Amino acid sequence: VSIARMVSPEGWVEPGQRPEFEEITIVLRGLLRVEHEAGSVDVRTGQTVITTPGEWVRYGSPEPGGAEYVAVCLPAFAPDLVHRDPE
């Protein structure tokens, strides 16, 4: 397992990815937008979203003030397991 505290600025968008791990994301402050193949979900302070291995996702923080969140990955995050989209 890996646990990371993340802080993202307003307007940040991570490249899309199709990770081999489950990711549990808990928003501590702000709004985290999680895009997926069927649309998107806005996750706000105190809310959690879970993505499954093999699911395409892209994270972003579109609102003023950005977002702060905790990402828990199982198995642990590793660059060779995240499979980010080519830029």
mmCIF file of the C-alpha atoms, coordinates in Angstrom:
data_MODEL
# 
_entry.id   MODEL 
# 
loop_
_atom_site.group_PDB 
_atom_site.id 
_atom_site.type_symbol 
_atom_site.label_atom_id 
_atom_site.label_alt_id 
_atom_site.label_comp_id 
_atom_site.label_asym_id 
_atom_site.label_entity_id 
_atom_site.label_seq_id 
_atom_site.pdbx_PDB_ins_code 
_atom_site.Cartn_x 
_atom_site.Cartn_y 
_atom_site.Cartn_z 
_atom_site.occupancy 
_atom_site.B_iso_or_equiv 
_atom_site.pdbx_formal_charge 
_atom_site.auth_seq_id 
_atom_site.auth_comp_id 
_atom_site.auth_asym_id 
_atom_site.auth_atom_id 
_atom_site.pdbx_PDB_model_num 
ATOM 1  C CA . VAL A 1 1  ? 0.000   0.000  0.000   1.00 0.00 ? 1  VAL A CA 1 
ATOM 2  C CA . SER A 1 2  ? 1.082   3.603  -0.548  1.00 0.00 ? 2  SER A CA 1 
ATOM 3  C CA . ILE A 1 3  ? -0.413  6.707  1.052   1.00 0.00 ? 3  ILE A CA 1 
ATOM 4  C CA . ALA A 1 4  ? 0.316   10.175 -0.304  1.00 0.00 ? 4  ALA A CA 1 
ATOM 5  C CA . ARG A 1 5  ? -0.883  13.622 0.757   1.00 0.00 ? 5  ARG A CA 1 
ATOM 6  C CA . MET A 1 6  ? -1.345  15.662 -2.399  1.00 0.00 ? 6  MET A CA 1 
ATOM 7  C CA . VAL A 1 7  ? -1.801  19.400 -2.961  1.00 0.00 ? 7  VAL A CA 1 
ATOM 8  C CA . SER A 1 8  ? -2.873  20.539 -6.420  1.00 0.00 ? 8  SER A CA 1 
ATOM 9  C CA . PRO A 1 9  ? -3.164  24.154 -7.598  1.00 0.00 ? 9  PRO A CA 1 
ATOM 10 C CA . GLU A 1 10 ? -6.176  25.727 -9.267  1.00 0.00 ? 10 GLU A CA 1 
ATOM 11 C CA . GLY A 1 11 ? -6.367  24.636 -12.907 1.00 0.00 ? 11 GLY A CA 1 
ATOM 12 C CA . TRP A 1 12 ? -4.113  21.570 -12.534 1.00 0.00 ? 12 TRP A CA 1 
ATOM 13 C CA . VAL A 1 13 ? -4.960  18.522 -14.647 1.00 0.00 ? 13 VAL A CA 1 
ATOM 14 C CA . GLU A 1 14 ? -3.005  15.276 -14.390 1.00 0.00 ? 14 GLU A CA 1 
ATOM 15 C CA . PRO A 1 15 ? -2.531  13.198 -17.555 1.00 0.00 ? 15 PRO A CA 1 
ATOM 16 C CA . GLY A 1 16 ? -5.093  10.445 -17.995 1.00 0.00 ? 16 GLY A CA 1 
ATOM 17 C CA . GLN A 1 17 ? -4.036  7.046  -16.725 1.00 0.00 ? 17 GLN A CA 1 
ATOM 18 C CA . ARG A 1 18 ? -5.130  3.412  -16.537 1.00 0.00 ? 18 ARG A CA 1 
ATOM 19 C CA . PRO A 1 19 ? -3.415  2.165  -13.356 1.00 0.00 ? 19 PRO A CA 1 
ATOM 20 C CA . GLU A 1 20 ? -3.016  -1.429 -12.232 1.00 0.00 ? 20 GLU A CA 1 
ATOM 21 C CA . PHE A 1 21 ? -3.944  -0.503 -8.652  1.00 0.00 ? 21 PHE A CA 1 
ATOM 22 C CA . GLU A 1 22 ? -7.065  0.467  -6.719  1.00 0.00 ? 22 GLU A CA 1 
ATOM 23 C CA . GLU A 1 23 ? -6.981  4.101  -5.634  1.00 0.00 ? 23 GLU A CA 1 
ATOM 24 C CA . ILE A 1 24 ? -8.972  5.488  -2.727  1.00 0.00 ? 24 ILE A CA 1 
ATOM 25 C CA . THR A 1 25 ? -8.963  9.294  -2.791  1.00 0.00 ? 25 THR A CA 1 
ATOM 26 C CA . ILE A 1 26 ? -10.127 11.343 0.203   1.00 0.00 ? 26 ILE A CA 1 
ATOM 27 C CA . VAL A 1 27 ? -10.539 15.088 -0.368  1.00 0.00 ? 27 VAL A CA 1 
ATOM 28 C CA . LEU A 1 28 ? -9.392  17.152 2.608   1.00 0.00 ? 28 LEU A CA 1 
ATOM 29 C CA . ARG A 1 29 ? -9.975  20.605 1.065   1.00 0.00 ? 29 ARG A CA 1 
ATOM 30 C CA . GLY A 1 30 ? -11.418 21.973 -2.168  1.00 0.00 ? 30 GLY A CA 1 
ATOM 31 C CA . LEU A 1 31 ? -12.730 20.064 -5.154  1.00 0.00 ? 31 LEU A CA 1 
ATOM 32 C CA . LEU A 1 32 ? -11.087 17.240 -7.080  1.00 0.00 ? 32 LEU A CA 1 
ATOM 33 C CA . ARG A 1 33 ? -12.631 16.438 -10.470 1.00 0.00 ? 33 ARG A CA 1 
ATOM 34 C CA . VAL A 1 34 ? -12.255 12.794 -11.444 1.00 0.00 ? 34 VAL A CA 1 
ATOM 35 C CA . GLU A 1 35 ? -12.900 12.125 -15.123 1.00 0.00 ? 35 GLU A CA 1 
ATOM 36 C CA . HIS A 1 36 ? -13.641 8.570  -16.257 1.00 0.00 ? 36 HIS A CA 1 
ATOM 37 C CA . GLU A 1 37 ? -14.786 6.933  -19.465 1.00 0.00 ? 37 GLU A CA 1 
ATOM 38 C CA . ALA A 1 38 ? -18.483 7.508  -18.670 1.00 0.00 ? 38 ALA A CA 1 
ATOM 39 C CA . GLY A 1 39 ? -18.134 11.166 -17.596 1.00 0.00 ? 39 GLY A CA 1 
ATOM 40 C CA . SER A 1 40 ? -16.832 12.833 -14.450 1.00 0.00 ? 40 SER A CA 1 
ATOM 41 C CA . VAL A 1 41 ? -17.516 13.177 -10.755 1.00 0.00 ? 41 VAL A CA 1 
ATOM 42 C CA . ASP A 1 42 ? -16.726 16.150 -8.519  1.00 0.00 ? 42 ASP A CA 1 
ATOM 43 C CA . VAL A 1 43 ? -15.366 15.065 -5.144  1.00 0.00 ? 43 VAL A CA 1 
ATOM 44 C CA . ARG A 1 44 ? -15.545 17.756 -2.456  1.00 0.00 ? 44 ARG A CA 1 
ATOM 45 C CA . THR A 1 45 ? -14.150 18.259 1.034   1.00 0.00 ? 45 THR A CA 1 
ATOM 46 C CA . GLY A 1 46 ? -14.942 15.233 3.200   1.00 0.00 ? 46 GLY A CA 1 
ATOM 47 C CA . GLN A 1 47 ? -15.878 12.999 0.261   1.00 0.00 ? 47 GLN A CA 1 
ATOM 48 C CA . THR A 1 48 ? -14.107 9.919  -1.096  1.00 0.00 ? 48 THR A CA 1 
ATOM 49 C CA . VAL A 1 49 ? -13.910 8.263  -4.507  1.00 0.00 ? 49 VAL A CA 1 
ATOM 50 C CA . ILE A 1 50 ? -12.579 4.787  -5.315  1.00 0.00 ? 50 ILE A CA 1 
ATOM 51 C CA . THR A 1 51 ? -11.212 3.824  -8.728  1.00 0.00 ? 51 THR A CA 1 
ATOM 52 C CA . THR A 1 52 ? -10.558 0.229  -9.718  1.00 0.00 ? 52 THR A CA 1 
ATOM 53 C CA . PRO A 1 53 ? -7.532  -1.331 -11.422 1.00 0.00 ? 53 PRO A CA 1 
ATOM 54 C CA . GLY A 1 54 ? -7.688  -0.948 -15.211 1.00 0.00 ? 54 GLY A CA 1 
ATOM 55 C CA . GLU A 1 55 ? -10.193 1.937  -15.083 1.00 0.00 ? 55 GLU A CA 1 
ATOM 56 C CA . TRP A 1 56 ? -9.185  5.041  -17.107 1.00 0.00 ? 56 TRP A CA 1 
ATOM 57 C CA . VAL A 1 57 ? -9.154  8.174  -14.918 1.00 0.00 ? 57 VAL A CA 1 
ATOM 58 C CA . ARG A 1 58 ? -7.873  11.744 -14.993 1.00 0.00 ? 58 ARG A CA 1 
ATOM 59 C CA . TYR A 1 59 ? -7.688  13.989 -11.919 1.00 0.00 ? 59 TYR A CA 1 
ATOM 60 C CA . GLY A 1 60 ? -7.916  17.768 -11.862 1.00 0.00 ? 60 GLY A CA 1 
ATOM 61 C CA . SER A 1 61 ? -8.572  20.683 -9.527  1.00 0.00 ? 61 SER A CA 1 
ATOM 62 C CA . PRO A 1 62 ? -10.585 23.283 -11.478 1.00 0.00 ? 62 PRO A CA 1 
ATOM 63 C CA . GLU A 1 63 ? -11.773 25.557 -8.679  1.00 0.00 ? 63 GLU A CA 1 
ATOM 64 C CA . PRO A 1 64 ? -10.031 28.541 -7.061  1.00 0.00 ? 64 PRO A CA 1 
ATOM 65 C CA . GLY A 1 65 ? -7.695  27.463 -4.277  1.00 0.00 ? 65 GLY A CA 1 
ATOM 66 C CA . GLY A 1 66 ? -7.016  24.047 -5.807  1.00 0.00 ? 66 GLY A CA 1 
ATOM 67 C CA . ALA A 1 67 ? -7.413  20.910 -3.717  1.00 0.00 ? 67 ALA A CA 1 
ATOM 68 C CA . GLU A 1 68 ? -5.742  18.907 -0.982  1.00 0.00 ? 68 GLU A CA 1 
ATOM 69 C CA . TYR A 1 69 ? -6.353  15.174 -0.797  1.00 0.00 ? 69 TYR A CA 1 
ATOM 70 C CA . VAL A 1 70 ? -4.985  11.823 0.313   1.00 0.00 ? 70 VAL A CA 1 
ATOM 71 C CA . ALA A 1 71 ? -4.426  9.064  -2.253  1.00 0.00 ? 71 ALA A CA 1 
ATOM 72 C CA . VAL A 1 72 ? -4.234  5.467  -1.007  1.00 0.00 ? 72 VAL A CA 1 
ATOM 73 C CA . CYS A 1 73 ? -3.070  2.946  -3.634  1.00 0.00 ? 73 CYS A CA 1 
ATOM 74 C CA . LEU A 1 74 ? -3.245  -0.842 -3.339  1.00 0.00 ? 74 LEU A CA 1 
ATOM 75 C CA . PRO A 1 75 ? -0.907  -2.274 -4.400  1.00 0.00 ? 75 PRO A CA 1 
ATOM 76 C CA . ALA A 1 76 ? 1.430   0.667  -3.867  1.00 0.00 ? 76 ALA A CA 1 
ATOM 77 C CA . PHE A 1 77 ? 1.842   3.330  -6.538  1.00 0.00 ? 77 PHE A CA 1 
ATOM 78 C CA . ALA A 1 78 ? 4.742   2.711  -8.899  1.00 0.00 ? 78 ALA A CA 1 
ATOM 79 C CA . PRO A 1 79 ? 5.555   4.535  -12.165 1.00 0.00 ? 79 PRO A CA 1 
ATOM 80 C CA . ASP A 1 80 ? 5.453   1.283  -14.151 1.00 0.00 ? 80 ASP A CA 1 
ATOM 81 C CA . LEU A 1 81 ? 1.928   0.483  -12.830 1.00 0.00 ? 81 LEU A CA 1 
ATOM 82 C CA . VAL A 1 82 ? 0.208   3.824  -13.557 1.00 0.00 ? 82 VAL A CA 1 
ATOM 83 C CA . HIS A 1 83 ? 0.170   3.688  -17.410 1.00 0.00 ? 83 HIS A CA 1 
ATOM 84 C CA . ARG A 1 84 ? -0.254  7.407  -18.091 1.00 0.00 ? 84 ARG A CA 1 
ATOM 85 C CA . ASP A 1 85 ? -1.581  8.536  -21.457 1.00 0.00 ? 85 ASP A CA 1 
ATOM 86 C CA . PRO A 1 86 ? 1.056   9.702  -23.942 1.00 0.00 ? 86 PRO A CA 1 
ATOM 87 C CA . GLU A 1 87 ? 1.202   13.495 -24.146 1.00 0.00 ? 87 GLU A CA 1 
# 
